[in-house]
Amino acid sequence: MLEQAFEALKTYDYGVDRHVLDPIDEAAVSTRDNPAARKDLETRLLAVLQSNAPRDARDYVCRQLRTIGTAASVPALEALLADQDLSHMARYALERIPDSQAGKALERQLRKVNGPLKIGVISSLGTRGHGVGLLRPLLQDPNEAVARAAAIALGRISSVDASKALGSAKPRPALAAVFADASLSCAEKLLAAGQAKEAKATYQRLLKSNPPTLIRQAAERGLKACQTA
């Protein structure tokens, strides 16, 4: 059954019965405690990903690699980050692969891609919690969408360094609320992680910037929470 499923995957495209791939789905679950079998499954999936299989087939492979992918999958997925059709799904997989090489792949490609692909990679770095040093200068990027994405990603990372990066940036007026919201996210997560001192500094910085009412109220509540932490 698995052999037949892989044969079907080589030509799988939109409109084909999705159930022909069920044996691969089942193998992804059944090999969880069998490293050798899972490695073989990953290898076979990568062969399809690196072939001229239809887009939907490779899209399916990326979804599977999100679950079973290891460092071995990173080079093939990284190669797709510049692909207009498959970049999104490659990022989808790289976000979840636990090996640090996945984060490094995203960091490398951040320097190479542009437009929507760059914004996508920024988002994935935020999801993985990688690349504060690369995201910091993008807060001042001439492209407003890039600067916005960088701020949101840093808010998602929510580390001390991410908070400092946001605090040292001077957002253009159109992005002030986005930067403030990202800083609030950092402060909230730092406080939840027991880093009250760092959270307090972020809240105080926000209050000094004469923020809009909702931001001010949130920062004031957070500052009180820091005093009782």
N, C-alpha and C positions, 0 to 999 in steps of 0.2 A: 504493500500500500504506500509506504513512504517513497519507494522508487517511482511509482506512478505519479505521486504528488509532485516530486521534483521535476519529472518530465513535463507535467502540466504547467509548472511554474515558469519554465523556460519560455513559454509562449503566452503566459497569462496576461490578459488585457481586459479592459473595461467591457462588461457585458457577459463575461464567462462566469459560469456557476462558481461562486466563491467556495462552495463546499469541497471542490476538488483539492483544495489545499488543507483541508481539515487534518490529515495525517501529520502535516508539518506542525500545525498548532499543537496537536497532541504530543508530538515528540518534544516540543519546547517545554512542556510540563513534565513529561515522564523522565526526561534526562536530568532533571534538577539535581539529583543526588548521584549522578553518574558522569563524572568529569570527562572521561574519554568519549562517551557517546555525545555529550554536549559539544565537545570540541569538534567532533566530526560533523555535527549538525551546523555549527558555525562556519566551518570550512566550506561546506556545500552551499550554504546561503551566500557566502562571499563570492563563490564562483559565479553565481547568478548575478550578483550585484555588479561584478566587473565584466559581465558579458554584454551583448547587444540585446538583451531581453527588453521587452516593452517597459514603458515607464511604470505601469501599474504593478508589474512583477517586481521591479526594483523598489518601488514604494512599499510593497509588502515585505520585502527583505529588510528594509530599514526598520519597520515596525517590529519585526522579530528580533533584530539586533539590539533594539532598545531593551529587550528583556534578557537576551542571552549573550550579548556582545561583550567581548573582552578587549584587551589592548590589541589583539590581532586584527580586530575590525577597524581600528582607528584610521590606518592609512587609506583604506578604500572609502570610508565615510568622509574623511577630510578632502579627498579628491572631488567629492560632490558638492562641497560647500560653495563653489563658484558656479554650479549648475543651476540655471534659472528654474528648471523644472523639479529638481530633486534636493535643492539646498535645504528646504524646510524639513524634509523628512530625515535628511542626514543629521541636521541639528537635533531633531527630535530624538534620534538614537544617541548621539554624543552627550546629550544632557544627562542621560541616565547611566551610561557606562561608568562604573566606579573608578576605573584606572585613571591615574593623573594624566596619562597621555591624551585622554579625550579633551581635557581642559586645555592642554598645551596646543592641541590641534586647532581649537577655536581661537586661541590667542594668536597663533601664526596667521591664520586666515583673516583675522580682523585687520591686519595691515595690508591685505591684498584685495579684498572685495569692497564694493562701493554700492551706494543706493540702498534699496530695500534689503539686499543681501547683507550689507554691513549692519543695518539695524537689526536684522535677525540674529546675527552672530553676537551683537551686543546683548540682546535679550537672553541668549543662551548662556553667555558668560555670567549674567546675573543669576540665572537659575542654578548654575553650578557653583557660584560663589567664587569665581576666578577673575583675575585680571584687573584689580583695582588700579594698579599703576598704569595700565593701558587705557582704562576708562577715564581716569582723571583729566587728561588733556582734552578729551572729547566733550567735556562739559562746556568748553568754549568753542566748539566746532562751528564754523560758519553755517553749516546745515542745521537748521533748527530741529529737524526730526532726529538727527544724530545726537545732538545735545540733550534732547528730551529722553531719548532711549538710554543714554549713558546715565542720566540722573535716576531714572526708574530702576536701572540695573543695580546701581550702587545702593539704592534704598532696599532692594531685595537682598543684596549681600549683607548689609547691616553690620559690618564689622567696625571696629574703632577706626581703621584706616579709611573705610568707605565714608564714615561720618565726617572725618577730617577733610576728605577730598571735597565733599559737598560744602562743608563750611568755608573752605578757602576759595571757592569759586564765586564769581560774580555773575549771576544769571541775567540774561536780557529780560526786560520787563514781562514779556509774553510767557516766560518760563518760570517766573518767580514762584508761582504756586506749586508747580511741579517739583521744583527743588525743595521747597519747604515741606511738602508732603513726603518726599523721599527722606529728608532729615528726620521727620517725625517717625517714620518707619524704623530708621536706624535707632533712634532713641528708645523707642518702645521695646525693640528686640534686645538692645543692650541691657535695659533695665530688667527684662525678663530673664536674661542670662546672668544676672547678679552683678552687672557692671554699672552700678548706680552712679559712680563718680563720672564715668564717661557719658552716661545718659544725661546727667545733670548739666554737664558742659554744653551738650547739644541743645537741650531745652533753653538754657540761658542765652545761647547764641541766637536762637530763633526769636526769643522775646525782645532782644536788642534790635532786631531788624524791623521793628514796627510792622508786624505781619497782619494780615486780614483777621477779622474777628474769630473765625472758626479755628484758624491755626493758633492764634493767641490763646484761646480757651483750652485747646488740646495741650499746648505747651505748659500752661499754668497747672493743669491737672497732672501732667507728667512730672513737673517739678515738685509738686506736693508729694507724689508717690515716691520720688527719690529721697525725700526727707524722712520718710517712714520705712524705707527699705533697709 
